[in-house]
Amino acid sequence: MWCDAIGHTRRDCADFTEALRSNVVYLRNGQVHESETWEALRWNIGRGGMKRLMEEAAVQHAEAMHYSASGRD
């Protein structure tokens, strides 16, 4: 479940379609994988779906980049 909305399937989800199109995620053997790490994503039902996991990962990545750019090791 990409966005944790029960009103539509992953196939009908515009946000999932955009994530596929922009190579944020990809499908392999029916599972959604993160393009950067190649890891299969958990469903994350009731907590925002896979979309939420990807948003949290993006925030962590941005924070790590900021920390790295600030010269702190």
HTML snippet that shows the backbone in 3Dmol.js (N, CA, C, O; Angstrom):
<script src="https://3Dmol.org/build/3Dmol-min.js"></script>
<div id="view" style="width:600px;height:400px;position:relative"></div>
<script>
const pdb = `
ATOM      1  N   MET A   1       0.851  -1.171   0.000  1.00  0.00           N
ATOM      2  CA  MET A   1       0.000   0.000   0.000  1.00  0.00           C
ATOM      3  C   MET A   1       0.899   1.237   0.000  1.00  0.00           C
ATOM      4  O   MET A   1       1.662   1.460   0.940  1.00  0.00           O
ATOM      5  N   TRP A   2       0.802   2.020  -1.041  1.00  0.00           N
ATOM      6  CA  TRP A   2       1.711   3.149  -1.199  1.00  0.00           C
ATOM      7  C   TRP A   2       1.381   4.291  -0.248  1.00  0.00           C
ATOM      8  O   TRP A   2       2.232   4.701   0.541  1.00  0.00           O
ATOM      9  N   CYS A   3       0.163   4.806  -0.311  1.00  0.00           N
ATOM     10  CA  CYS A   3      -0.138   6.008   0.475  1.00  0.00           C
ATOM     11  C   CYS A   3      -1.079   5.743   1.640  1.00  0.00           C
ATOM     12  O   CYS A   3      -1.508   6.687   2.305  1.00  0.00           O
ATOM     13  N   ASP A   4      -1.409   4.492   1.903  1.00  0.00           N
ATOM     14  CA  ASP A   4      -2.229   4.108   3.046  1.00  0.00           C
ATOM     15  C   ASP A   4      -3.684   4.554   2.917  1.00  0.00           C
ATOM     16  O   ASP A   4      -4.417   4.560   3.907  1.00  0.00           O
ATOM     17  N   ALA A   5      -4.108   4.925   1.719  1.00  0.00           N
ATOM     18  CA  ALA A   5      -5.501   5.314   1.494  1.00  0.00           C
ATOM     19  C   ALA A   5      -6.286   4.083   1.058  1.00  0.00           C
ATOM     20  O   ALA A   5      -5.861   3.358   0.158  1.00  0.00           O
ATOM     21  N   ILE A   6      -7.418   3.848   1.687  1.00  0.00           N
ATOM     22  CA  ILE A   6      -8.203   2.664   1.343  1.00  0.00           C
ATOM     23  C   ILE A   6      -9.133   2.915   0.162  1.00  0.00           C
ATOM     24  O   ILE A   6      -9.775   1.984  -0.325  1.00  0.00           O
ATOM     25  N   GLY A   7      -9.215   4.147  -0.302  1.00  0.00           N
ATOM     26  CA  GLY A   7     -10.124   4.498  -1.385  1.00  0.00           C
ATOM     27  C   GLY A   7      -9.646   4.126  -2.776  1.00  0.00           C
ATOM     28  O   GLY A   7     -10.411   4.226  -3.735  1.00  0.00           O
ATOM     29  N   HIS A   8      -8.391   3.697  -2.910  1.00  0.00           N
ATOM     30  CA  HIS A   8      -7.877   3.316  -4.221  1.00  0.00           C
ATOM     31  C   HIS A   8      -6.731   2.323  -4.065  1.00  0.00           C
ATOM     32  O   HIS A   8      -6.140   2.194  -2.993  1.00  0.00           O
ATOM     33  N   THR A   9      -6.434   1.631  -5.150  1.00  0.00           N
ATOM     34  CA  THR A   9      -5.330   0.677  -5.142  1.00  0.00           C
ATOM     35  C   THR A   9      -4.035   1.375  -5.531  1.00  0.00           C
ATOM     36  O   THR A   9      -4.045   2.522  -5.978  1.00  0.00           O
ATOM     37  N   ARG A  10      -2.942   0.687  -5.360  1.00  0.00           N
ATOM     38  CA  ARG A  10      -1.638   1.233  -5.749  1.00  0.00           C
ATOM     39  C   ARG A  10      -1.630   1.581  -7.224  1.00  0.00           C
ATOM     40  O   ARG A  10      -1.049   2.590  -7.626  1.00  0.00           O
ATOM     41  N   ARG A  11      -2.265   0.757  -8.026  1.00  0.00           N
ATOM     42  CA  ARG A  11      -2.319   0.976  -9.469  1.00  0.00           C
ATOM     43  C   ARG A  11      -3.021   2.288  -9.811  1.00  0.00           C
ATOM     44  O   ARG A  11      -2.671   2.941 -10.794  1.00  0.00           O
ATOM     45  N   ASP A  12      -4.010   2.675  -9.006  1.00  0.00           N
ATOM     46  CA  ASP A  12      -4.783   3.889  -9.256  1.00  0.00           C
ATOM     47  C   ASP A  12      -4.256   5.112  -8.499  1.00  0.00           C
ATOM     48  O   ASP A  12      -4.877   6.174  -8.541  1.00  0.00           O
ATOM     49  N   CYS A  13      -3.148   4.977  -7.827  1.00  0.00           N
ATOM     50  CA  CYS A  13      -2.604   6.051  -6.988  1.00  0.00           C
ATOM     51  C   CYS A  13      -1.692   6.965  -7.814  1.00  0.00           C
ATOM     52  O   CYS A  13      -0.653   6.534  -8.314  1.00  0.00           O
ATOM     53  N   ALA A  14      -2.092   8.218  -7.949  1.00  0.00           N
ATOM     54  CA  ALA A  14      -1.296   9.182  -8.719  1.00  0.00           C
ATOM     55  C   ALA A  14       0.085   9.394  -8.097  1.00  0.00           C
ATOM     56  O   ALA A  14       1.067   9.555  -8.821  1.00  0.00           O
ATOM     57  N   ASP A  15       0.172   9.398  -6.761  1.00  0.00           N
ATOM     58  CA  ASP A  15       1.461   9.590  -6.102  1.00  0.00           C
ATOM     59  C   ASP A  15       2.410   8.422  -6.377  1.00  0.00           C
ATOM     60  O   ASP A  15       3.608   8.624  -6.579  1.00  0.00           O
ATOM     61  N   PHE A  16       1.869   7.200  -6.384  1.00  0.00           N
ATOM     62  CA  PHE A  16       2.704   6.036  -6.684  1.00  0.00           C
ATOM     63  C   PHE A  16       3.178   6.069  -8.132  1.00  0.00           C
ATOM     64  O   PHE A  16       4.342   5.791  -8.420  1.00  0.00           O
ATOM     65  N   THR A  17       2.274   6.408  -9.029  1.00  0.00           N
ATOM     66  CA  THR A  17       2.633   6.518 -10.438  1.00  0.00           C
ATOM     67  C   THR A  17       3.760   7.527 -10.628  1.00  0.00           C
ATOM     68  O   THR A  17       4.689   7.284 -11.399  1.00  0.00           O
ATOM     69  N   GLU A  18       3.684   8.645  -9.936  1.00  0.00           N
ATOM     70  CA  GLU A  18       4.731   9.662 -10.016  1.00  0.00           C
ATOM     71  C   GLU A  18       6.054   9.150  -9.435  1.00  0.00           C
ATOM     72  O   GLU A  18       7.117   9.428  -9.990  1.00  0.00           O
ATOM     73  N   ALA A  19       5.999   8.414  -8.337  1.00  0.00           N
ATOM     74  CA  ALA A  19       7.212   7.852  -7.731  1.00  0.00           C
ATOM     75  C   ALA A  19       7.883   6.868  -8.688  1.00  0.00           C
ATOM     76  O   ALA A  19       9.109   6.845  -8.798  1.00  0.00           O
ATOM     77  N   LEU A  20       7.088   6.063  -9.375  1.00  0.00           N
ATOM     78  CA  LEU A  20       7.639   5.153 -10.384  1.00  0.00           C
ATOM     79  C   LEU A  20       8.251   5.926 -11.543  1.00  0.00           C
ATOM     80  O   LEU A  20       9.365   5.634 -11.979  1.00  0.00           O
ATOM     81  N   ARG A  21       7.512   6.916 -12.038  1.00  0.00           N
ATOM     82  CA  ARG A  21       7.961   7.694 -13.191  1.00  0.00           C
ATOM     83  C   ARG A  21       9.269   8.432 -12.903  1.00  0.00           C
ATOM     84  O   ARG A  21      10.131   8.546 -13.774  1.00  0.00           O
ATOM     85  N   SER A  22       9.403   8.925 -11.691  1.00  0.00           N
ATOM     86  CA  SER A  22      10.600   9.691 -11.331  1.00  0.00           C
ATOM     87  C   SER A  22      11.710   8.811 -10.749  1.00  0.00           C
ATOM     88  O   SER A  22      12.705   9.323 -10.236  1.00  0.00           O
ATOM     89  N   ASN A  23      11.540   7.490 -10.828  1.00  0.00           N
ATOM     90  CA  ASN A  23      12.553   6.521 -10.391  1.00  0.00           C
ATOM     91  C   ASN A  23      12.895   6.590  -8.905  1.00  0.00           C
ATOM     92  O   ASN A  23      14.017   6.276  -8.507  1.00  0.00           O
ATOM     93  N   VAL A  24      11.942   6.994  -8.101  1.00  0.00           N
ATOM     94  CA  VAL A  24      12.121   6.957  -6.644  1.00  0.00           C
ATOM     95  C   VAL A  24      12.006   5.509  -6.172  1.00  0.00           C
ATOM     96  O   VAL A  24      12.731   5.073  -5.278  1.00  0.00           O
ATOM     97  N   VAL A  25      11.086   4.777  -6.786  1.00  0.00           N
ATOM     98  CA  VAL A  25      10.879   3.363  -6.479  1.00  0.00           C
ATOM     99  C   VAL A  25      10.741   2.584  -7.784  1.00  0.00           C
ATOM    100  O   VAL A  25      10.558   3.164  -8.854  1.00  0.00           O
ATOM    101  N   TYR A  26      10.832   1.277  -7.675  1.00  0.00           N
ATOM    102  CA  TYR A  26      10.589   0.411  -8.828  1.00  0.00           C
ATOM    103  C   TYR A  26       9.919  -0.872  -8.336  1.00  0.00           C
ATOM    104  O   TYR A  26       9.963  -1.193  -7.148  1.00  0.00           O
ATOM    105  N   LEU A  27       9.305  -1.590  -9.257  1.00  0.00           N
ATOM    106  CA  LEU A  27       8.661  -2.860  -8.943  1.00  0.00           C
ATOM    107  C   LEU A  27       9.549  -4.014  -9.377  1.00  0.00           C
ATOM    108  O   LEU A  27      10.111  -4.007 -10.472  1.00  0.00           O
ATOM    109  N   ARG A  28       9.667  -5.004  -8.504  1.00  0.00           N
ATOM    110  CA  ARG A  28      10.373  -6.238  -8.845  1.00  0.00           C
ATOM    111  C   ARG A  28       9.648  -7.394  -8.170  1.00  0.00           C
ATOM    112  O   ARG A  28       9.467  -7.406  -6.953  1.00  0.00           O
ATOM    113  N   ASN A  29       9.245  -8.348  -8.965  1.00  0.00           N
ATOM    114  CA  ASN A  29       8.508  -9.514  -8.462  1.00  0.00           C
ATOM    115  C   ASN A  29       7.282  -9.111  -7.645  1.00  0.00           C
ATOM    116  O   ASN A  29       6.953  -9.752  -6.648  1.00  0.00           O
ATOM    117  N   GLY A  30       6.615  -8.049  -8.075  1.00  0.00           N
ATOM    118  CA  GLY A  30       5.394  -7.609  -7.409  1.00  0.00           C
ATOM    119  C   GLY A  30       5.612  -6.806  -6.149  1.00  0.00           C
ATOM    120  O   GLY A  30       4.643  -6.416  -5.498  1.00  0.00           O
ATOM    121  N   GLN A  31       6.850  -6.547  -5.783  1.00  0.00           N
ATOM    122  CA  GLN A  31       7.162  -5.769  -4.584  1.00  0.00           C
ATOM    123  C   GLN A  31       7.727  -4.410  -4.978  1.00  0.00           C
ATOM    124  O   GLN A  31       8.373  -4.264  -6.015  1.00  0.00           O
ATOM    125  N   VAL A  32       7.471  -3.427  -4.132  1.00  0.00           N
ATOM    126  CA  VAL A  32       7.996  -2.080  -4.336  1.00  0.00           C
ATOM    127  C   VAL A  32       9.357  -1.997  -3.655  1.00  0.00           C
ATOM    128  O   VAL A  32       9.503  -2.359  -2.488  1.00  0.00           O
ATOM    129  N   HIS A  33      10.356  -1.513  -4.405  1.00  0.00           N
ATOM    130  CA  HIS A  33      11.718  -1.370  -3.889  1.00  0.00           C
ATOM    131  C   HIS A  33      12.162   0.082  -3.997  1.00  0.00           C
ATOM    132  O   HIS A  33      11.779   0.794  -4.925  1.00  0.00           O
ATOM    133  N   GLU A  34      12.961   0.504  -3.052  1.00  0.00           N
ATOM    134  CA  GLU A  34      13.557   1.838  -3.101  1.00  0.00           C
ATOM    135  C   GLU A  34      14.686   1.816  -4.131  1.00  0.00           C
ATOM    136  O   GLU A  34      15.559   0.950  -4.075  1.00  0.00           O
ATOM    137  N   SER A  35      14.671   2.755  -5.060  1.00  0.00           N
ATOM    138  CA  SER A  35      15.656   2.770  -6.140  1.00  0.00           C
ATOM    139  C   SER A  35      17.074   3.016  -5.645  1.00  0.00           C
ATOM    140  O   SER A  35      18.028   2.468  -6.198  1.00  0.00           O
ATOM    141  N   GLU A  36      17.218   3.824  -4.622  1.00  0.00           N
ATOM    142  CA  GLU A  36      18.554   4.177  -4.143  1.00  0.00           C
ATOM    143  C   GLU A  36      19.234   3.022  -3.409  1.00  0.00           C
ATOM    144  O   GLU A  36      20.440   2.827  -3.556  1.00  0.00           O
ATOM    145  N   THR A  37      18.483   2.260  -2.627  1.00  0.00           N
ATOM    146  CA  THR A  37      19.070   1.193  -1.815  1.00  0.00           C
ATOM    147  C   THR A  37      18.748  -0.209  -2.317  1.00  0.00           C
ATOM    148  O   THR A  37      19.361  -1.180  -1.874  1.00  0.00           O
ATOM    149  N   TRP A  38      17.790  -0.325  -3.237  1.00  0.00           N
ATOM    150  CA  TRP A  38      17.325  -1.592  -3.778  1.00  0.00           C
ATOM    151  C   TRP A  38      16.565  -2.423  -2.748  1.00  0.00           C
ATOM    152  O   TRP A  38      16.264  -3.589  -3.003  1.00  0.00           O
ATOM    153  N   GLU A  39      16.252  -1.849  -1.599  1.00  0.00           N
ATOM    154  CA  GLU A  39      15.552  -2.584  -0.548  1.00  0.00           C
ATOM    155  C   GLU A  39      14.046  -2.597  -0.795  1.00  0.00           C
ATOM    156  O   GLU A  39      13.468  -1.605  -1.241  1.00  0.00           O
ATOM    157  N   ALA A  40      13.420  -3.740  -0.497  1.00  0.00           N
ATOM    158  CA  ALA A  40      11.960  -3.840  -0.581  1.00  0.00           C
ATOM    159  C   ALA A  40      11.367  -3.016   0.562  1.00  0.00           C
ATOM    160  O   ALA A  40      11.865  -3.048   1.688  1.00  0.00           O
ATOM    161  N   LEU A  41      10.305  -2.286   0.260  1.00  0.00           N
ATOM    162  CA  LEU A  41       9.655  -1.458   1.271  1.00  0.00           C
ATOM    163  C   LEU A  41       8.570  -2.235   2.002  1.00  0.00           C
ATOM    164  O   LEU A  41       7.860  -3.045   1.405  1.00  0.00           O
ATOM    165  N   ARG A  42       8.449  -1.978   3.310  1.00  0.00           N
ATOM    166  CA  ARG A  42       7.350  -2.547   4.100  1.00  0.00           C
ATOM    167  C   ARG A  42       6.054  -1.861   3.708  1.00  0.00           C
ATOM    168  O   ARG A  42       6.073  -0.753   3.172  1.00  0.00           O
ATOM    169  N   TRP A  43       4.933  -2.509   3.968  1.00  0.00           N
ATOM    170  CA  TRP A  43       3.639  -1.917   3.652  1.00  0.00           C
ATOM    171  C   TRP A  43       3.364  -0.694   4.514  1.00  0.00           C
ATOM    172  O   TRP A  43       2.804   0.284   4.017  1.00  0.00           O
ATOM    173  N   ASN A  44       3.736  -0.716   5.776  1.00  0.00           N
ATOM    174  CA  ASN A  44       3.567   0.415   6.694  1.00  0.00           C
ATOM    175  C   ASN A  44       2.094   0.828   6.826  1.00  0.00           C
ATOM    176  O   ASN A  44       1.768   2.014   6.862  1.00  0.00           O
ATOM    177  N   ILE A  45       1.233  -0.157   6.896  1.00  0.00           N
ATOM    178  CA  ILE A  45      -0.213   0.084   6.989  1.00  0.00           C
ATOM    179  C   ILE A  45      -0.555   0.773   8.301  1.00  0.00           C
ATOM    180  O   ILE A  45      -0.067   0.399   9.367  1.00  0.00           O
ATOM    181  N   GLY A  46      -1.399   1.783   8.197  1.00  0.00           N
ATOM    182  CA  GLY A  46      -1.838   2.523   9.372  1.00  0.00           C
ATOM    183  C   GLY A  46      -0.867   3.601   9.823  1.00  0.00           C
ATOM    184  O   GLY A  46      -1.126   4.308  10.798  1.00  0.00           O
ATOM    185  N   ARG A  47       0.247   3.729   9.119  1.00  0.00           N
ATOM    186  CA  ARG A  47       1.267   4.726   9.476  1.00  0.00           C
ATOM    187  C   ARG A  47       1.706   5.546   8.279  1.00  0.00           C
ATOM    188  O   ARG A  47       2.819   6.071   8.246  1.00  0.00           O
ATOM    189  N   GLY A  48       0.813   5.653   7.282  1.00  0.00           N
ATOM    190  CA  GLY A  48       1.131   6.484   6.120  1.00  0.00           C
ATOM    191  C   GLY A  48       1.584   5.727   4.896  1.00  0.00           C
ATOM    192  O   GLY A  48       1.844   6.339   3.860  1.00  0.00           O
ATOM    193  N   GLY A  49       1.689   4.406   4.984  1.00  0.00           N
ATOM    194  CA  GLY A  49       2.077   3.603   3.834  1.00  0.00           C
ATOM    195  C   GLY A  49       3.544   3.746   3.461  1.00  0.00           C
ATOM    196  O   GLY A  49       4.336   4.353   4.182  1.00  0.00           O
ATOM    197  N   MET A  50       3.877   3.178   2.332  1.00  0.00           N
ATOM    198  CA  MET A  50       5.250   3.227   1.828  1.00  0.00           C
ATOM    199  C   MET A  50       5.675   4.653   1.509  1.00  0.00           C
ATOM    200  O   MET A  50       6.846   5.009   1.637  1.00  0.00           O
ATOM    201  N   LYS A  51       4.719   5.454   1.097  1.00  0.00           N
ATOM    202  CA  LYS A  51       5.002   6.860   0.791  1.00  0.00           C
ATOM    203  C   LYS A  51       5.614   7.549   2.006  1.00  0.00           C
ATOM    204  O   LYS A  51       6.568   8.315   1.868  1.00  0.00           O
ATOM    205  N   ARG A  52       5.083   7.287   3.177  1.00  0.00           N
ATOM    206  CA  ARG A  52       5.591   7.896   4.409  1.00  0.00           C
ATOM    207  C   ARG A  52       7.022   7.451   4.684  1.00  0.00           C
ATOM    208  O   ARG A  52       7.859   8.251   5.103  1.00  0.00           O
ATOM    209  N   LEU A  53       7.299   6.171   4.446  1.00  0.00           N
ATOM    210  CA  LEU A  53       8.669   5.675   4.632  1.00  0.00           C
ATOM    211  C   LEU A  53       9.651   6.415   3.732  1.00  0.00           C
ATOM    212  O   LEU A  53      10.748   6.779   4.158  1.00  0.00           O
ATOM    213  N   MET A  54       9.247   6.633   2.488  1.00  0.00           N
ATOM    214  CA  MET A  54      10.113   7.334   1.545  1.00  0.00           C
ATOM    215  C   MET A  54      10.286   8.796   1.926  1.00  0.00           C
ATOM    216  O   MET A  54      11.374   9.351   1.766  1.00  0.00           O
ATOM    217  N   GLU A  55       9.232   9.427   2.428  1.00  0.00           N
ATOM    218  CA  GLU A  55       9.336  10.813   2.875  1.00  0.00           C
ATOM    219  C   GLU A  55      10.286  10.919   4.059  1.00  0.00           C
ATOM    220  O   GLU A  55      11.102  11.839   4.116  1.00  0.00           O
ATOM    221  N   GLU A  56      10.191   9.992   5.000  1.00  0.00           N
ATOM    222  CA  GLU A  56      11.091   9.991   6.159  1.00  0.00           C
ATOM    223  C   GLU A  56      12.535   9.754   5.724  1.00  0.00           C
ATOM    224  O   GLU A  56      13.452  10.375   6.261  1.00  0.00           O
ATOM    225  N   ALA A  57      12.743   8.871   4.766  1.00  0.00           N
ATOM    226  CA  ALA A  57      14.090   8.605   4.257  1.00  0.00           C
ATOM    227  C   ALA A  57      14.667   9.849   3.589  1.00  0.00           C
ATOM    228  O   ALA A  57      15.858  10.130   3.722  1.00  0.00           O
ATOM    229  N   ALA A  58      13.829  10.594   2.873  1.00  0.00           N
ATOM    230  CA  ALA A  58      14.295  11.815   2.206  1.00  0.00           C
ATOM    231  C   ALA A  58      14.713  12.860   3.230  1.00  0.00           C
ATOM    232  O   ALA A  58      15.709  13.557   3.034  1.00  0.00           O
ATOM    233  N   VAL A  59      13.967  12.974   4.316  1.00  0.00           N
ATOM    234  CA  VAL A  59      14.307  13.927   5.375  1.00  0.00           C
ATOM    235  C   VAL A  59      15.631  13.532   6.024  1.00  0.00           C
ATOM    236  O   VAL A  59      16.492  14.383   6.251  1.00  0.00           O
ATOM    237  N   GLN A  60      15.795  12.247   6.322  1.00  0.00           N
ATOM    238  CA  GLN A  60      17.044  11.777   6.927  1.00  0.00           C
ATOM    239  C   GLN A  60      18.230  12.015   6.003  1.00  0.00           C
ATOM    240  O   GLN A  60      19.310  12.397   6.456  1.00  0.00           O
ATOM    241  N   HIS A  61      18.030  11.791   4.715  1.00  0.00           N
ATOM    242  CA  HIS A  61      19.098  12.015   3.745  1.00  0.00           C
ATOM    243  C   HIS A  61      19.474  13.494   3.704  1.00  0.00           C
ATOM    244  O   HIS A  61      20.658  13.832   3.688  1.00  0.00           O
ATOM    245  N   ALA A  62      18.484  14.369   3.686  1.00  0.00           N
ATOM    246  CA  ALA A  62      18.741  15.809   3.650  1.00  0.00           C
ATOM    247  C   ALA A  62      19.467  16.262   4.908  1.00  0.00           C
ATOM    248  O   ALA A  62      20.374  17.092   4.841  1.00  0.00           O
ATOM    249  N   GLU A  63      19.072  15.720   6.047  1.00  0.00           N
ATOM    250  CA  GLU A  63      19.743  16.079   7.298  1.00  0.00           C
ATOM    251  C   GLU A  63      21.193  15.604   7.295  1.00  0.00           C
ATOM    252  O   GLU A  63      22.083  16.314   7.764  1.00  0.00           O
ATOM    253  N   ALA A  64      21.429  14.416   6.772  1.00  0.00           N
ATOM    254  CA  ALA A  64      22.787  13.889   6.696  1.00  0.00           C
ATOM    255  C   ALA A  64      23.652  14.733   5.760  1.00  0.00           C
ATOM    256  O   ALA A  64      24.820  14.994   6.046  1.00  0.00           O
ATOM    257  N   MET A  65      23.069  15.153   4.647  1.00  0.00           N
ATOM    258  CA  MET A  65      23.799  15.994   3.702  1.00  0.00           C
ATOM    259  C   MET A  65      24.132  17.351   4.342  1.00  0.00           C
ATOM    260  O   MET A  65      25.232  17.873   4.160  1.00  0.00           O
ATOM    261  N   HIS A  66      23.196  17.905   5.075  1.00  0.00           N
ATOM    262  CA  HIS A  66      23.421  19.190   5.750  1.00  0.00           C
ATOM    263  C   HIS A  66      24.522  19.041   6.793  1.00  0.00           C
ATOM    264  O   HIS A  66      25.409  19.889   6.896  1.00  0.00           O
ATOM    265  N   TYR A  67      24.459  17.970   7.558  1.00  0.00           N
ATOM    266  CA  TYR A  67      25.460  17.697   8.586  1.00  0.00           C
ATOM    267  C   TYR A  67      26.842  17.538   7.947  1.00  0.00           C
ATOM    268  O   TYR A  67      27.832  18.064   8.455  1.00  0.00           O
ATOM    269  N   SER A  68      26.897  16.821   6.845  1.00  0.00           N
ATOM    270  CA  SER A  68      28.149  16.592   6.139  1.00  0.00           C
ATOM    271  C   SER A  68      28.702  17.899   5.561  1.00  0.00           C
ATOM    272  O   SER A  68      29.905  18.151   5.628  1.00  0.00           O
ATOM    273  N   ALA A  69      27.825  18.719   5.000  1.00  0.00           N
ATOM    274  CA  ALA A  69      28.250  19.980   4.397  1.00  0.00           C
ATOM    275  C   ALA A  69      28.702  20.992   5.433  1.00  0.00           C
ATOM    276  O   ALA A  69      29.457  21.912   5.121  1.00  0.00           O
ATOM    277  N   SER A  70      28.242  20.826   6.666  1.00  0.00           N
ATOM    278  CA  SER A  70      28.619  21.770   7.717  1.00  0.00           C
ATOM    279  C   SER A  70      30.024  21.505   8.250  1.00  0.00           C
ATOM    280  O   SER A  70      30.555  22.288   9.037  1.00  0.00           O
ATOM    281  N   GLY A  71      30.626  20.387   7.813  1.00  0.00           N
ATOM    282  CA  GLY A  71      31.983  20.089   8.207  1.00  0.00           C
ATOM    283  C   GLY A  71      32.095  19.341   9.520  1.00  0.00           C
ATOM    284  O   GLY A  71      33.198  19.147  10.031  1.00  0.00           O
ATOM    285  N   ARG A  72      30.974  18.921  10.070  1.00  0.00           N
ATOM    286  CA  ARG A  72      31.006  18.161  11.316  1.00  0.00           C
ATOM    287  C   ARG A  72      31.151  16.676  10.985  1.00  0.00           C
ATOM    288  O   ARG A  72      30.380  16.134  10.193  1.00  0.00           O
ATOM    289  N   ASP A  73      32.105  16.045  11.570  1.00  0.00           N
ATOM    290  CA  ASP A  73      32.301  14.602  11.329  1.00  0.00           C
ATOM    291  C   ASP A  73      32.041  13.824  12.546  1.00  0.00           C
ATOM    292  O   ASP A  73      32.157  12.598  12.531  1.00  0.00           O
TER     293      ASP A  73
END
`;
const viewer = $3Dmol.createViewer("view");
viewer.addModel(pdb, "pdb");
viewer.setStyle({}, {cartoon: {color: "spectrum"}});
viewer.zoomTo();
viewer.render();
</script>
